[in-house]
C-alpha cells in the first residue's frame, strides 16, 4: 500500500464551509490548482465536520 500526506492551511471561511489551501514544499500555498506539484488544490470542508472548532492547519492522508 502507498500513502501520501498533504498539508493544508485555512484560507477563508464561507457561510457553510471552511476553505483550506494546499501547502507547497517551501511552506507557502499553491495559488493555482494546476500549479506544478499541486496535488489537490483548494479543499472545502463543511463547518459541521469540526463542530465548534476551526483548525488553522489540517493534514489529509491518502492510501492506495
PQR file of N, CA, C, O and H, with PARSE charges and radii, in Angstrom:
ATOM      1  N   UNK A   1       0.849  -1.179   0.000 -0.4000 1.5000
ATOM      2  CA  UNK A   1       0.000   0.000   0.000 -0.0000 2.0000
ATOM      3  C   UNK A   1       0.896   1.243   0.000  0.5500 1.7000
ATOM      4  O   UNK A   1       1.906   1.293   0.702 -0.5500 1.4000
ATOM      5  N   UNK A   2       0.518   2.221  -0.780 -0.4000 1.5000
ATOM      6  CA  UNK A   2       1.214   3.504  -0.827 -0.0000 2.0000
ATOM      7  C   UNK A   2       0.420   4.538  -0.052  0.5500 1.7000
ATOM      8  O   UNK A   2      -0.789   4.407   0.139 -0.5500 1.4000
ATOM      9  H   UNK A   2      -0.302   2.181  -1.350  0.4000 1.0000
ATOM     10  N   UNK A   3       1.127   5.569   0.391 -0.4000 1.5000
ATOM     11  CA  UNK A   3       0.476   6.583   1.207 -0.0000 2.0000
ATOM     12  C   UNK A   3       1.117   7.939   0.937  0.5500 1.7000
ATOM     13  O   UNK A   3       2.323   8.035   0.707 -0.5500 1.4000
ATOM     14  H   UNK A   3       2.109   5.675   0.236  0.4000 1.0000
ATOM     15  N   UNK A   4       0.292   8.990   0.968 -0.4000 1.5000
ATOM     16  CA  UNK A   4       0.778  10.355   0.796 -0.0000 2.0000
ATOM     17  C   UNK A   4       0.004  11.249   1.760  0.5500 1.7000
ATOM     18  O   UNK A   4      -1.220  11.159   1.852 -0.5500 1.4000
ATOM     19  H   UNK A   4      -0.687   8.913   1.155  0.4000 1.0000
ATOM     20  N   UNK A   5       0.724  12.112   2.477 -0.4000 1.5000
ATOM     21  CA  UNK A   5       0.098  13.073   3.380 -0.0000 2.0000
ATOM     22  C   UNK A   5       0.288  14.464   2.799  0.5500 1.7000
ATOM     23  O   UNK A   5       1.397  14.843   2.421 -0.5500 1.4000
ATOM     24  H   UNK A   5       1.718  12.185   2.402  0.4000 1.0000
ATOM     25  N   UNK A   6      -0.797  15.220   2.733 -0.4000 1.5000
ATOM     26  CA  UNK A   6      -0.791  16.567   2.166 -0.0000 2.0000
ATOM     27  C   UNK A   6      -1.274  17.530   3.241  0.5500 1.7000
ATOM     28  O   UNK A   6      -2.291  17.293   3.894 -0.5500 1.4000
ATOM     29  H   UNK A   6      -1.698  14.913   3.040  0.4000 1.0000
ATOM     30  N   UNK A   7      -0.542  18.608   3.415 -0.4000 1.5000
ATOM     31  CA  UNK A   7      -0.859  19.607   4.434 -0.0000 2.0000
ATOM     32  C   UNK A   7      -1.633  20.774   3.828  0.5500 1.7000
ATOM     33  O   UNK A   7      -1.427  21.150   2.674 -0.5500 1.4000
ATOM     34  H   UNK A   7       0.284  18.802   2.885  0.4000 1.0000
ATOM     35  N   UNK A   8      -2.530  21.336   4.640 -0.4000 1.5000
ATOM     36  CA  UNK A   8      -3.366  22.455   4.228 -0.0000 2.0000
ATOM     37  C   UNK A   8      -3.407  23.497   5.337  0.5500 1.7000
ATOM     38  O   UNK A   8      -3.242  23.170   6.512 -0.5500 1.4000
ATOM     39  H   UNK A   8      -2.698  21.031   5.578  0.4000 1.0000
ATOM     40  N   UNK A   9      -3.628  24.756   4.957 -0.4000 1.5000
ATOM     41  CA  UNK A   9      -3.850  25.836   5.916 -0.0000 2.0000
ATOM     42  C   UNK A   9      -5.193  26.485   5.611  0.5500 1.7000
ATOM     43  O   UNK A   9      -5.631  26.533   4.462 -0.5500 1.4000
ATOM     44  H   UNK A   9      -3.762  25.022   4.002  0.4000 1.0000
ATOM     45  N   UNK A  10      -5.834  26.978   6.654 -0.4000 1.5000
ATOM     46  CA  UNK A  10      -7.122  27.645   6.482 -0.0000 2.0000
ATOM     47  C   UNK A  10      -6.919  28.916   5.668  0.5500 1.7000
ATOM     48  O   UNK A  10      -6.094  29.763   6.011 -0.5500 1.4000
ATOM     49  H   UNK A  10      -5.479  26.939   7.588  0.4000 1.0000
ATOM     50  N   UNK A  11      -7.678  29.037   4.589 -0.4000 1.5000
ATOM     51  CA  UNK A  11      -7.566  30.214   3.736 -0.0000 2.0000
ATOM     52  C   UNK A  11      -8.705  31.192   3.993  0.5500 1.7000
ATOM     53  O   UNK A  11      -8.483  32.394   4.137 -0.5500 1.4000
ATOM     54  H   UNK A  11      -8.348  28.348   4.310  0.4000 1.0000
ATOM     55  N   UNK A  12      -9.938  30.661   4.051 -0.4000 1.5000
ATOM     56  CA  UNK A  12     -11.075  31.548   4.307 -0.0000 2.0000
ATOM     57  C   UNK A  12     -12.269  30.739   4.782  0.5500 1.7000
ATOM     58  O   UNK A  12     -12.303  29.512   4.685 -0.5500 1.4000
ATOM     59  H   UNK A  12     -10.118  29.684   3.934  0.4000 1.0000
ATOM     60  N   UNK A  13     -13.239  31.466   5.294 -0.4000 1.5000
ATOM     61  CA  UNK A  13     -14.485  30.873   5.782 -0.0000 2.0000
ATOM     62  C   UNK A  13     -15.607  31.302   4.848  0.5500 1.7000
ATOM     63  O   UNK A  13     -15.720  32.477   4.500 -0.5500 1.4000
ATOM     64  H   UNK A  13     -13.211  32.463   5.372  0.4000 1.0000
ATOM     65  N   UNK A  14     -16.432  30.347   4.447 -0.4000 1.5000
ATOM     66  CA  UNK A  14     -17.623  30.645   3.657 -0.0000 2.0000
ATOM     67  C   UNK A  14     -18.828  30.430   4.578  0.5500 1.7000
ATOM     68  O   UNK A  14     -18.649  29.965   5.704 -0.5500 1.4000
ATOM     69  H   UNK A  14     -16.341  29.393   4.730  0.4000 1.0000
ATOM     70  N   UNK A  15     -20.046  30.752   4.141 -0.4000 1.5000
ATOM     71  CA  UNK A  15     -21.197  30.579   5.032 -0.0000 2.0000
ATOM     72  C   UNK A  15     -21.362  29.165   5.599  0.5500 1.7000
ATOM     73  O   UNK A  15     -21.788  29.011   6.744 -0.5500 1.4000
ATOM     74  H   UNK A  15     -20.192  31.131   3.227  0.4000 1.0000
ATOM     75  N   UNK A  16     -21.033  28.136   4.822 -0.4000 1.5000
ATOM     76  CA  UNK A  16     -21.240  26.777   5.314 -0.0000 2.0000
ATOM     77  C   UNK A  16     -20.005  25.911   5.374  0.5500 1.7000
ATOM     78  O   UNK A  16     -20.080  24.761   5.806 -0.5500 1.4000
ATOM     79  H   UNK A  16     -20.687  28.260   3.892  0.4000 1.0000
ATOM     80  N   UNK A  17     -18.852  26.442   4.944 -0.4000 1.5000
ATOM     81  CA  UNK A  17     -17.657  25.606   4.857 -0.0000 2.0000
ATOM     82  C   UNK A  17     -16.398  26.407   5.189  0.5500 1.7000
ATOM     83  O   UNK A  17     -16.405  27.636   5.250 -0.5500 1.4000
ATOM     84  H   UNK A  17     -18.791  27.376   4.593  0.4000 1.0000
ATOM     85  N   UNK A  18     -15.326  25.658   5.399 -0.4000 1.5000
ATOM     86  CA  UNK A  18     -14.002  26.250   5.561 -0.0000 2.0000
ATOM     87  C   UNK A  18     -13.193  25.858   4.331  0.5500 1.7000
ATOM     88  O   UNK A  18     -13.209  24.702   3.910 -0.5500 1.4000
ATOM     89  H   UNK A  18     -15.321  24.659   5.350  0.4000 1.0000
ATOM     90  N   UNK A  19     -12.492  26.823   3.762 -0.4000 1.5000
ATOM     91  CA  UNK A  19     -11.682  26.551   2.573 -0.0000 2.0000
ATOM     92  C   UNK A  19     -10.218  26.478   3.001  0.5500 1.7000
ATOM     93  O   UNK A  19      -9.668  27.416   3.578 -0.5500 1.4000
ATOM     94  H   UNK A  19     -12.480  27.763   4.105  0.4000 1.0000
ATOM     95  N   UNK A  20      -9.609  25.336   2.700 -0.4000 1.5000
ATOM     96  CA  UNK A  20      -8.202  25.116   3.011 -0.0000 2.0000
ATOM     97  C   UNK A  20      -7.406  25.110   1.711  0.5500 1.7000
ATOM     98  O   UNK A  20      -7.869  24.622   0.680 -0.5500 1.4000
ATOM     99  H   UNK A  20     -10.056  24.574   2.231  0.4000 1.0000
ATOM    100  N   UNK A  21      -6.201  25.662   1.787 -0.4000 1.5000
ATOM    101  CA  UNK A  21      -5.325  25.717   0.621 -0.0000 2.0000
ATOM    102  C   UNK A  21      -4.132  24.803   0.864  0.5500 1.7000
ATOM    103  O   UNK A  21      -3.564  24.787   1.956 -0.5500 1.4000
ATOM    104  H   UNK A  21      -5.825  26.058   2.625  0.4000 1.0000
ATOM    105  N   UNK A  22      -3.760  24.051  -0.147 -0.4000 1.5000
ATOM    106  CA  UNK A  22      -2.648  23.119  -0.051 -0.0000 2.0000
ATOM    107  C   UNK A  22      -1.323  23.870   0.167  0.5500 1.7000
ATOM    108  O   UNK A  22      -1.079  24.907  -0.449 -0.5500 1.4000
ATOM    109  H   UNK A  22      -4.221  24.064  -1.034  0.4000 1.0000
ATOM    110  N   UNK A  23      -0.479  23.332   1.047 -0.4000 1.5000
ATOM    111  CA  UNK A  23       0.820  23.926   1.355 -0.0000 2.0000
ATOM    112  C   UNK A  23       1.875  23.343   0.419  0.5500 1.7000
ATOM    113  O   UNK A  23       1.945  22.130   0.222 -0.5500 1.4000
ATOM    114  H   UNK A  23      -0.677  22.489   1.547  0.4000 1.0000
ATOM    115  N   UNK A  24       2.698  24.231  -0.156 -0.4000 1.5000
ATOM    116  CA  UNK A  24       3.766  23.755  -1.041 -0.0000 2.0000
ATOM    117  C   UNK A  24       4.988  23.333  -0.215  0.5500 1.7000
ATOM    118  O   UNK A  24       5.023  23.592   0.988 -0.5500 1.4000
ATOM    119  H   UNK A  24       2.641  25.217   0.004  0.4000 1.0000
ATOM    120  N   UNK A  25       5.992  22.688  -0.832 -0.4000 1.5000
ATOM    121  CA  UNK A  25       7.158  22.189  -0.081 -0.0000 2.0000
ATOM    122  C   UNK A  25       7.948  23.280   0.653  0.5500 1.7000
ATOM    123  O   UNK A  25       8.648  22.982   1.620 -0.5500 1.4000
ATOM    124  H   UNK A  25       5.963  22.478  -1.809  0.4000 1.0000
ATOM    125  N   UNK A  26       7.846  24.522   0.211 -0.4000 1.5000
ATOM    126  CA  UNK A  26       8.581  25.622   0.858 -0.0000 2.0000
ATOM    127  C   UNK A  26       7.789  26.249   2.007  0.5500 1.7000
ATOM    128  O   UNK A  26       8.285  27.163   2.665 -0.5500 1.4000
ATOM    129  H   UNK A  26       7.277  24.764  -0.575  0.4000 1.0000
ATOM    130  N   UNK A  27       6.575  25.776   2.255 -0.4000 1.5000
ATOM    131  CA  UNK A  27       5.756  26.301   3.338 -0.0000 2.0000
ATOM    132  C   UNK A  27       4.755  27.351   2.907  0.5500 1.7000
ATOM    133  O   UNK A  27       3.951  27.803   3.723 -0.5500 1.4000
ATOM    134  H   UNK A  27       6.173  25.033   1.720  0.4000 1.0000
ATOM    135  N   UNK A  28       4.781  27.752   1.646 -0.4000 1.5000
ATOM    136  CA  UNK A  28       3.788  28.676   1.109 -0.0000 2.0000
ATOM    137  C   UNK A  28       2.565  27.895   0.655  0.5500 1.7000
ATOM    138  O   UNK A  28       2.443  26.708   0.958 -0.5500 1.4000
ATOM    139  H   UNK A  28       5.434  27.385   0.983  0.4000 1.0000
ATOM    140  N   UNK A  29       1.668  28.539  -0.061 -0.4000 1.5000
ATOM    141  CA  UNK A  29       0.496  27.834  -0.585 -0.0000 2.0000
ATOM    142  C   UNK A  29       0.473  27.921  -2.103  0.5500 1.7000
ATOM    143  O   UNK A  29       0.970  28.881  -2.694 -0.5500 1.4000
ATOM    144  H   UNK A  29       1.767  29.503  -0.307  0.4000 1.0000
ATOM    145  N   UNK A  30      -0.105  26.914  -2.717 -0.4000 1.5000
ATOM    146  CA  UNK A  30      -0.306  26.922  -4.158 -0.0000 2.0000
ATOM    147  C   UNK A  30      -1.443  27.878  -4.470  0.5500 1.7000
ATOM    148  O   UNK A  30      -2.508  27.775  -3.860 -0.5500 1.4000
ATOM    149  H   UNK A  30      -0.509  26.135  -2.237  0.4000 1.0000
ATOM    150  N   UNK A  31      -1.255  28.794  -5.388 -0.4000 1.5000
ATOM    151  CA  UNK A  31      -2.290  29.769  -5.731 -0.0000 2.0000
ATOM    152  C   UNK A  31      -3.115  29.345  -6.942  0.5500 1.7000
ATOM    153  O   UNK A  31      -4.146  29.950  -7.234 -0.5500 1.4000
ATOM    154  H   UNK A  31      -0.391  28.877  -5.883  0.4000 1.0000
ATOM    155  N   UNK A  32      -2.669  28.320  -7.640 -0.4000 1.5000
ATOM    156  CA  UNK A  32      -3.428  27.820  -8.793 -0.0000 2.0000
ATOM    157  C   UNK A  32      -3.521  26.309  -8.681  0.5500 1.7000
ATOM    158  O   UNK A  32      -2.513  25.656  -8.412 -0.5500 1.4000
ATOM    159  H   UNK A  32      -1.831  27.828  -7.403  0.4000 1.0000
ATOM    160  N   UNK A  33      -4.711  25.730  -8.882 -0.4000 1.5000
ATOM    161  CA  UNK A  33      -4.862  24.279  -8.741 -0.0000 2.0000
ATOM    162  C   UNK A  33      -4.012  23.489  -9.739  0.5500 1.7000
ATOM    163  O   UNK A  33      -3.714  22.318  -9.508 -0.5500 1.4000
ATOM    164  H   UNK A  33      -5.529  26.260  -9.101  0.4000 1.0000
ATOM    165  N   UNK A  34      -3.625  24.122 -10.840 -0.4000 1.5000
ATOM    166  CA  UNK A  34      -2.828  23.407 -11.839 -0.0000 2.0000
ATOM    167  C   UNK A  34      -1.342  23.747 -11.717  0.5500 1.7000
ATOM    168  O   UNK A  34      -0.575  23.459 -12.636 -0.5500 1.4000
ATOM    169  H   UNK A  34      -3.867  25.074 -11.027  0.4000 1.0000
ATOM    170  N   UNK A  35      -0.919  24.351 -10.605 -0.4000 1.5000
ATOM    171  CA  UNK A  35       0.493  24.684 -10.385 -0.0000 2.0000
ATOM    172  C   UNK A  35       1.309  23.398 -10.282  0.5500 1.7000
ATOM    173  O   UNK A  35       0.833  22.402  -9.737 -0.5500 1.4000
ATOM    174  H   UNK A  35      -1.542  24.584  -9.858  0.4000 1.0000
ATOM    175  N   UNK A  36       2.537  23.417 -10.803 -0.4000 1.5000
ATOM    176  CA  UNK A  36       3.384  22.221 -10.691 -0.0000 2.0000
ATOM    177  C   UNK A  36       3.549  21.801  -9.233  0.5500 1.7000
ATOM    178  O   UNK A  36       3.842  22.632  -8.373 -0.5500 1.4000
ATOM    179  H   UNK A  36       2.923  24.226 -11.246  0.4000 1.0000
ATOM    180  N   UNK A  37       3.360  20.514  -8.955 -0.4000 1.5000
ATOM    181  CA  UNK A  37       3.494  19.983  -7.606 -0.0000 2.0000
ATOM    182  C   UNK A  37       2.221  20.001  -6.788  0.5500 1.7000
ATOM    183  O   UNK A  37       2.170  19.389  -5.721 -0.5500 1.4000
ATOM    184  H   UNK A  37       3.122  19.839  -9.653  0.4000 1.0000
ATOM    185  N   UNK A  38       1.193  20.686  -7.259 -0.4000 1.5000
ATOM    186  CA  UNK A  38      -0.080  20.745  -6.533 -0.0000 2.0000
ATOM    187  C   UNK A  38      -0.807  19.413  -6.707  0.5500 1.7000
ATOM    188  O   UNK A  38      -0.982  18.939  -7.830 -0.5500 1.4000
ATOM    189  H   UNK A  38       1.234  21.184  -8.125  0.4000 1.0000
ATOM    190  N   UNK A  39      -1.228  18.815  -5.599 -0.4000 1.5000
ATOM    191  CA  UNK A  39      -1.886  17.504  -5.641 -0.0000 2.0000
ATOM    192  C   UNK A  39      -3.406  17.584  -5.610  0.5500 1.7000
ATOM    193  O   UNK A  39      -4.079  16.864  -6.347 -0.5500 1.4000
ATOM    194  H   UNK A  39      -1.086  19.201  -4.687  0.4000 1.0000
ATOM    195  N   UNK A  40      -3.950  18.448  -4.768 -0.4000 1.5000
ATOM    196  CA  UNK A  40      -5.387  18.521  -4.574 -0.0000 2.0000
ATOM    197  C   UNK A  40      -5.928  19.907  -4.879  0.5500 1.7000
ATOM    198  O   UNK A  40      -6.994  20.027  -5.484 -0.5500 1.4000
ATOM    199  H   UNK A  40      -3.403  19.033  -4.169  0.4000 1.0000
ATOM    200  N   UNK A  41      -5.230  20.945  -4.482 -0.4000 1.5000
ATOM    201  CA  UNK A  41      -5.722  22.306  -4.660 -0.0000 2.0000
ATOM    202  C   UNK A  41      -6.627  22.690  -3.510  0.5500 1.7000
ATOM    203  O   UNK A  41      -6.530  22.106  -2.431 -0.5500 1.4000
ATOM    204  H   UNK A  41      -4.364  20.847  -3.991  0.4000 1.0000
ATOM    205  N   UNK A  42      -7.506  23.659  -3.715 -0.4000 1.5000
ATOM    206  CA  UNK A  42      -8.390  24.095  -2.624 -0.0000 2.0000
ATOM    207  C   UNK A  42      -9.289  22.955  -2.141  0.5500 1.7000
ATOM    208  O   UNK A  42      -9.779  22.154  -2.936 -0.5500 1.4000
ATOM    209  H   UNK A  42      -7.585  24.134  -4.591  0.4000 1.0000
ATOM    210  N   UNK A  43      -9.492  22.900  -0.850 -0.4000 1.5000
ATOM    211  CA  UNK A  43     -10.301  21.848  -0.244 -0.0000 2.0000
ATOM    212  C   UNK A  43     -11.355  22.506   0.639  0.5500 1.7000
ATOM    213  O   UNK A  43     -11.020  23.246   1.564 -0.5500 1.4000
ATOM    214  H   UNK A  43      -9.095  23.552  -0.203  0.4000 1.0000
ATOM    215  N   UNK A  44     -12.610  22.241   0.358 -0.4000 1.5000
ATOM    216  CA  UNK A  44     -13.715  22.765   1.168 -0.0000 2.0000
ATOM    217  C   UNK A  44     -14.205  21.671   2.094  0.5500 1.7000
ATOM    218  O   UNK A  44     -14.474  20.552   1.657 -0.5500 1.4000
ATOM    219  H   UNK A  44     -12.882  21.640  -0.393  0.4000 1.0000
ATOM    220  N   UNK A  45     -14.320  21.996   3.379 -0.4000 1.5000
ATOM    221  CA  UNK A  45     -14.838  21.056   4.369 -0.0000 2.0000
ATOM    222  C   UNK A  45     -15.988  21.736   5.098  0.5500 1.7000
ATOM    223  O   UNK A  45     -15.854  22.867   5.567 -0.5500 1.4000
ATOM    224  H   UNK A  45     -14.102  22.905   3.734  0.4000 1.0000
ATOM    225  N   UNK A  46     -17.113  21.045   5.190 -0.4000 1.5000
ATOM    226  CA  UNK A  46     -18.286  21.594   5.871 -0.0000 2.0000
ATOM    227  C   UNK A  46     -17.932  21.955   7.305  0.5500 1.7000
ATOM    228  O   UNK A  46     -17.209  21.217   7.974 -0.5500 1.4000
ATOM    229  H   UNK A  46     -17.221  20.127   4.809  0.4000 1.0000
ATOM    230  N   UNK A  47     -18.434  23.080   7.774 -0.4000 1.5000
ATOM    231  CA  UNK A  47     -18.170  23.519   9.145 -0.0000 2.0000
ATOM    232  C   UNK A  47     -18.629  22.489  10.170  0.5500 1.7000
ATOM    233  O   UNK A  47     -18.005  22.337  11.220 -0.5500 1.4000
ATOM    234  H   UNK A  47     -19.020  23.680   7.231  0.4000 1.0000
ATOM    235  N   UNK A  48     -19.703  21.792   9.875 -0.4000 1.5000
ATOM    236  CA  UNK A  48     -20.245  20.811  10.816 -0.0000 2.0000
ATOM    237  C   UNK A  48     -19.282  19.647  11.050  0.5500 1.7000
ATOM    238  O   UNK A  48     -19.413  18.946  12.054 -0.5500 1.4000
ATOM    239  H   UNK A  48     -20.210  21.915   9.022  0.4000 1.0000
ATOM    240  N   UNK A  49     -18.325  19.423  10.162 -0.4000 1.5000
ATOM    241  CA  UNK A  49     -17.363  18.334  10.330 -0.0000 2.0000
ATOM    242  C   UNK A  49     -16.461  18.569  11.534  0.5500 1.7000
ATOM    243  O   UNK A  49     -15.965  17.611  12.127 -0.5500 1.4000
ATOM    244  H   UNK A  49     -18.218  19.993   9.347  0.4000 1.0000
ATOM    245  N   UNK A  50     -16.239  19.841  11.909 -0.4000 1.5000
ATOM    246  CA  UNK A  50     -15.353  20.173  13.008 -0.0000 2.0000
ATOM    247  C   UNK A  50     -16.076  20.615  14.267  0.5500 1.7000
ATOM    248  O   UNK A  50     -15.424  20.909  15.269 -0.5500 1.4000
ATOM    249  H   UNK A  50     -16.642  20.619  11.427  0.4000 1.0000
ATOM    250  N   UNK A  51     -17.405  20.672  14.250 -0.4000 1.5000
ATOM    251  CA  UNK A  51     -18.134  21.157  15.415 -0.0000 2.0000
ATOM    252  C   UNK A  51     -17.863  22.640  15.602  0.5500 1.7000
ATOM    253  O   UNK A  51     -18.009  23.419  14.660 -0.5500 1.4000
ATOM    254  H   UNK A  51     -17.934  20.433  13.436  0.4000 1.0000
ATOM    255  N   UNK A  52     -17.472  23.038  16.797 -0.4000 1.5000
ATOM    256  CA  UNK A  52     -17.187  24.451  17.083 -0.0000 2.0000
ATOM    257  C   UNK A  52     -15.742  24.837  16.798  0.5500 1.7000
ATOM    258  O   UNK A  52     -15.374  26.000  16.959 -0.5500 1.4000
ATOM    259  H   UNK A  52     -17.353  22.405  17.563  0.4000 1.0000
ATOM    260  N   UNK A  53     -14.923  23.888  16.380 -0.4000 1.5000
ATOM    261  CA  UNK A  53     -13.508  24.156  16.106 -0.0000 2.0000
ATOM    262  C   UNK A  53     -13.323  24.657  14.678  0.5500 1.7000
ATOM    263  O   UNK A  53     -14.107  24.316  13.792 -0.5500 1.4000
ATOM    264  H   UNK A  53     -15.222  22.943  16.249  0.4000 1.0000
ATOM    265  N   UNK A  54     -12.297  25.457  14.456 -0.4000 1.5000
ATOM    266  CA  UNK A  54     -11.890  25.871  13.123 -0.0000 2.0000
ATOM    267  C   UNK A  54     -10.375  25.727  13.039  0.5500 1.7000
ATOM    268  O   UNK A  54      -9.647  26.704  13.215 -0.5500 1.4000
ATOM    269  H   UNK A  54     -11.661  25.733  15.176  0.4000 1.0000
ATOM    270  N   UNK A  55      -9.895  24.508  12.770 -0.4000 1.5000
ATOM    271  CA  UNK A  55      -8.454  24.288  12.745 -0.0000 2.0000
ATOM    272  C   UNK A  55      -7.768  25.177  11.709  0.5500 1.7000
ATOM    273  O   UNK A  55      -8.256  25.326  10.588 -0.5500 1.4000
ATOM    274  H   UNK A  55     -10.486  23.714  12.627  0.4000 1.0000
ATOM    275  N   UNK A  56      -6.647  25.758  12.084 -0.4000 1.5000
ATOM    276  CA  UNK A  56      -5.879  26.596  11.169 -0.0000 2.0000
ATOM    277  C   UNK A  56      -5.077  25.750  10.183  0.5500 1.7000
ATOM    278  O   UNK A  56      -4.794  26.189   9.068 -0.5500 1.4000
ATOM    279  H   UNK A  56      -6.250  25.637  12.994  0.4000 1.0000
ATOM    280  N   UNK A  57      -4.709  24.525  10.602 -0.4000 1.5000
ATOM    281  CA  UNK A  57      -3.936  23.614   9.758 -0.0000 2.0000
ATOM    282  C   UNK A  57      -4.556  22.226   9.844  0.5500 1.7000
ATOM    283  O   UNK A  57      -5.015  21.801  10.904 -0.5500 1.4000
ATOM    284  H   UNK A  57      -4.940  24.169  11.507  0.4000 1.0000
ATOM    285  N   UNK A  58      -4.563  21.533   8.723 -0.4000 1.5000
ATOM    286  CA  UNK A  58      -5.011  20.140   8.698 -0.0000 2.0000
ATOM    287  C   UNK A  58      -4.084  19.342   7.784  0.5500 1.7000
ATOM    288  O   UNK A  58      -3.385  19.915   6.948 -0.5500 1.4000
ATOM    289  H   UNK A  58      -4.190  21.879   7.862  0.4000 1.0000
ATOM    290  N   UNK A  59      -4.081  18.048   7.942 -0.4000 1.5000
ATOM    291  CA  UNK A  59      -3.349  17.135   7.065 -0.0000 2.0000
ATOM    292  C   UNK A  59      -4.304  16.068   6.576  0.5500 1.7000
ATOM    293  O   UNK A  59      -5.125  15.556   7.336 -0.5500 1.4000
ATOM    294  H   UNK A  59      -4.650  17.583   8.620  0.4000 1.0000
ATOM    295  N   UNK A  60      -4.192  15.740   5.310 -0.4000 1.5000
ATOM    296  CA  UNK A  60      -5.004  14.692   4.695 -0.0000 2.0000
ATOM    297  C   UNK A  60      -4.068  13.579   4.258  0.5500 1.7000
ATOM    298  O   UNK A  60      -3.087  13.838   3.562 -0.5500 1.4000
ATOM    299  H   UNK A  60      -3.525  16.156   4.692  0.4000 1.0000
ATOM    300  N   UNK A  61      -4.352  12.349   4.653 -0.4000 1.5000
ATOM    301  CA  UNK A  61      -3.544  11.200   4.236 -0.0000 2.0000
ATOM    302  C   UNK A  61      -4.361  10.360   3.267  0.5500 1.7000
ATOM    303  O   UNK A  61      -5.508  10.003   3.537 -0.5500 1.4000
ATOM    304  H   UNK A  61      -5.150  12.138   5.218  0.4000 1.0000
ATOM    305  N   UNK A  62      -3.741  10.054   2.135 -0.4000 1.5000
ATOM    306  CA  UNK A  62      -4.394   9.265   1.085 -0.0000 2.0000
ATOM    307  C   UNK A  62      -3.665   7.920   1.005  0.5500 1.7000
ATOM    308  O   UNK A  62      -2.443   7.874   0.864 -0.5500 1.4000
ATOM    309  H   UNK A  62      -2.809  10.344   1.916  0.4000 1.0000
ATOM    310  N   UNK A  63      -4.422   6.842   1.098 -0.4000 1.5000
ATOM    311  CA  UNK A  63      -3.863   5.486   0.951 -0.0000 2.0000
ATOM    312  C   UNK A  63      -4.379   4.914  -0.359  0.5500 1.7000
ATOM    313  O   UNK A  63      -5.540   5.106  -0.721 -0.5500 1.4000
ATOM    314  H   UNK A  63      -5.414   6.880   1.213  0.4000 1.0000
ATOM    315  N   UNK A  64      -3.506   4.212  -1.063 -0.4000 1.5000
ATOM    316  CA  UNK A  64      -3.950   3.499  -2.266 -0.0000 2.0000
ATOM    317  C   UNK A  64      -3.129   2.258  -2.475  0.5500 1.7000
ATOM    318  O   UNK A  64      -3.354   1.524  -3.438 -0.5500 1.4000
ATOM    319  H   UNK A  64      -2.563   4.056  -0.770  0.4000 1.0000
TER
END
